[in-house]
Amino acid sequence: MTNHWIDLKNSDVILAMGGNPASNHPISMKWIMRAREKGAKLICVDPRFSQTAAKADLYAPLRSGTDIAFLGGMIRYILENDLYFKDYLVNYSNAAFLVNPDFKGPADLDGLFSGYNPDTKKYDKASWAFQKDENGIALKDVSLQDPNCVFQLLKKQYARYTPEKVVNITGTPMDKLMEVYKLYSSTGKPNRVGTECYAMGWTQHTIGTQNIRAMTIIQMLLGNMGMPGGGINALRGESNVQGSTDYGILFHILPGYNPVPNAALVDLATYNEKNTPTTKEPGSVNWWSNRPKYVASYLKAVYGTAATKENDFGYSWMPKLDVGMNASWLMIFDKMYKGEFDGFFAWGQNPACSGANSNKTREAMTKLKWLVNVNLFDNETASFWRGPGMNPKDIQTEVFMLPCCSSMEKEGSITNSGRWGQWRYKAIEPQGGSLPDAEIINELFFKVKELYQKEGGAFPDPIVNLSWEYGERDASGKIKHIDTHAIAKEINGYYLEDVYDTKVDPPELIGKKGDLVPSFAFLQADGSTSSGNWLYCNSYVLKDGKPVNMMARRGKEDPTGLGLYSGWSWAWPVNRRIIYNRASVDLQGKPWDPNRALIAWNPTKPAPKGKTGGWDGDVPDGGAPPMASSGKLPFIMKADGIASVFGPGLAEGPFPEHYEALECPVEKNSMSGQRINPTIKIFGDKMDAFASCDMRFPFVGTTYRVSEHWQTGCMTRHCSWLLEMQPQNFVEMSTELAKELKLENGETVVVSSARGKVKAVALVSERFKPFKIADSTVHQVGLPWHFGWQFPEDGSGYDSANLLTPNVGDANTMIPESKAFMVNVQKA
Amino acid sequence: MGVSRRDFLKLSGGTALIASLGVNLDSAKAYARELRIKNAKQTTTICPYCSVGCGIIVYAENGKIINTEGDPDHPISEGTLCSKGASVMQLANNDKRLGKPLYRAPGETAWKQVEWEWALDRIAHLVKDTRDKSFKTVSTSKVMEKQADGTELLVEKEFVVNRTDKIAHVGSAALDNEECYLLQKLVRSWGLVYVEHQARI
């Protein structure tokens, strides 16, 4: 989330689209309802009349996978009716930037952008570049009239998204569509703010990233980014999926969003050169220019004293990807299916039910030599070898199921969707013979290290040089028990030497060797500081000489009245509660909306060294004075300091364009001749089957969650209170479809796709309605994905809805398209 | 700062004031509740399910959790919880928790319980054997390279990679931050690059 949960109360219009907070983040509704009590409006756009819709002021249905058409139409409406916030747009976005005159878009090229290569399915992005002057600064037309400026290109791109065309694609009733456009666009005024809440309903599409991009364009047009009550808010599905992403448990990023090195970046200097953005834009902070400090500090945290200037801080010990290599989820299971992995860890995860196309995932695991699953309870992954259709005698995989403890049986922090790192205390000892995950990691670290020390082996350097200073050692040198605070402090980082500011004469001592670094502004690129994750530098600091765990704070002060609660726990970065908050003020540093003053420039505020002038309110995105007095642009993480209305970085184009899902009910994309995203990867095995516009699978399918279960249910199906409330798989459908299929509510049915089938109870409801798409009727059904064959043990829960979903991913992220696919429903 | 329900209990000297205030049945219930958790150790935690981050107070006695309830001081949840958060006690008090590590040998048809030490030793050996057999010091990448005539050409070259392609890891969005940090540190030290988790799906 750019903002945070309580901040929802500061909104005038809340758009829940691509997410269902009432069911999946129930307590967040408290803050949405708090906003409504003050007169705010809640809009829900969803294929199904969800629990959020039930609380909404305005509900509009749309067919799964057509969000860009819906949002593109909203962009057109805002532009046609001059509802955009011009001062904000011109100063804080690239709307005024001039693009290469060779650039062509879908309006010119029947759904494609210039530079497409059908053989590689990739774009040459040369024509998407900005025009630059002789100093390398982008040319701009602040009148927004130049035909090559981003604003005019945006107009041209979305002129085609007329309401008539949109409803033909989305199936949304025209009156509801126009009501949504009108209400949400009302936030384009300085004193009105709109926010967006999305979740997997936007990400799990082959056009997932562009769904979100479309909304960011709207938020920039309306001046809603950086504002209290505004922003783009990803409602994360797991308690610490924000934290685990921040900590880089992904193939492409290290902790703190530094890229995983590829092989051609042969040393740290090359890595830094290629990965550190530069800019000539005079007002840009370009925060990522600090990347070398964060990477060096990370390497120092990882390899400790073994990391020296001479050995590039151990850079060569890091495993490297091949150039362009994709090691993401779908690739892992494709390789596993082809027998290319021997060993596999599924740690706190149940991929046999959670990934798309579970049959392929389950089959893939039979090819492994060994598998380790770490979880509280047995599950479909650990027990894959005794699952449906498996013959254990034929499966040569050695399997370990390691019981880890629950969060109440250990100590540590997790980061919620609003980026608050909150501390959890240990209430009881680990139950049921389990161990905390940290202890399992500790054991494996020492056991593997010991083997290398005793026997030698392939390249032991990264293993034997790993720094592991987390508590008291036994006689053999092993850490007996992990001290979580020691890890938290290593993550924050230390001064490893006395650090001086050499810019002043005589040099001034900034930090003393051995002290915790107070914030990432003090991290160094020369190995004199460590930090396991620069984003969390400031989470464990010295106050009056004593270490203070900022994540454990319980202060309740709220001086702004905006619900920032800056003294409660700690938010990254540097306890900033709303990201890009410098966009909430005008060029003079005055809040756009004085009634929602998040930060404000105070010229008389005492500043260091006897100076005056500073920001009141939230921790600002950089301390520079307001733009009008030689200040800095607000979007500090972007190289050019402004937000990208035109985003040349993505795979399928700088503007979102509507493409149909890989599996869809229409022969032709009404927007262009390009039916699907032209840049997606399609796997080619028989297990990767898909079927579009195929009479065998006539209905649109989607997946979702219910309040009583969590993800694959591997931590809720074993809880009797929850299982009693939601005991088994169901498929929800309209009364119209049930009538057509001659099905009664409560009947057992089989739902099938090109990849698999699953049993479910027919849930016939008014919540789904048939869609009118062009001249035909399209039915949609939905299933929760919480169930699996392993528990309840009698099989009464049936199995996972992911047996149906396709293993095709978004062109940028490779997140599978679990939200739009084609199915059939038949009596069991 | 407002007075929360717990502060109120402290201020009012436990249950006496509550009992004198209200309806008979409520006060009796409050009294009974106080008794049940009177000697319990209180710790705070954050719900392990969705990402709202609601506060929960855990009451433990004799090493067992005897009650959990919403933390009224928590600024997001203000004492409220959804069905999952309210049932969190069942994660700890649950006879389906495993007791010991489970092991299934190749071709076997059933789990058997094993000791931690044995299981971890065996996994460590498997990691090492697999890593040693598959360790890649160099690998081929295609890169653009400047030619003598100044043009650029896509060429295949060998580079140092120091990795294994034979072990993959997925998970874990339910671990604590400190554990996530440790986990990525561990698997990357082994040379794994096929490292993914819930954020990708």
Interface residues (C-beta under 8 A of the other chain):
Chain A: W5 I6 N24 H25 P26 I27 S28 K30 W31 Q204 L235 R236 G237 E238 S239 N240 V241 Q242 G243 S244 T245 D246 Y247 G248 I249 L250 F251 L254 P255 V260 N262 A263 A264 V266 V302 S316 W317 M318 P319 K320 L321 D322 V323 G324 M325 A327 S328 W329 M331 I332 K335 M336 E340 F341 D342 G343 F344 F345 A346 W347 G348 Q349 P351 S354 G355 A356 K369 W370 V372 V374 L376 F377 D378 A382 S383 W385 R386 P392 K393 D394 I395 Q396 T397 E398 V399 F400 M401 L402 P403 S406 S407 M408 E409 K410 E411 G412 S413 I414 T415 N416 S417 G418 W420 G421 Q422 R424 Y425 K426 A427 I428 E429 Q431 G432 G433 S434 L435 P436 D437 A438 I440 I441 N442 E443 L444 F445 K447 V448 E450 L451 Y452 E455 G457 A458 F459 P462 I463 L466 I482 T484 I487 A488 E490 I491 G532 N533 Y536 R554 K556 E557 D558 G563 Y565 W568 S707 E708 H709 W710 Q711 M715 T716 H718 C719 S720 W721 L722 M725 F791 T813 M814 I815 P816 S818
Chain B: M1 G2 K41 T43 T44 T45 I46 C47 P48 Y49 C50 S51 V52 G53 C54 G55 V58 A60 G63 K64 I65 D73 P75 I76 S77 E78 T80 L81 C82 S83 K84 G85 S87 V88 Q90 L91 A92 N93 N94 K96 R97 L98 G99 K100 P101 L102 Y103 R104 A105 P106 G107 E108 T109 A110 W111 W116 A119 L120 D121 R122 I123 A124 H125 L126 V127 K128 T130 R131 D132 S134 F135 T137 S139 T140 S141 K142 V143 K157 F159 V160 V161 N162 R163 T164 D165 K166 I167 A168 H169 V170 G171 S172 A173 A174 L175 D176 N177 E178 E179 C180 Y181 L182 L183 Q184 K185 L186 V187 R188 S189 W190 G191 L192 V193 Y194 V195 E196 H197 Q198 A199 R200 I201
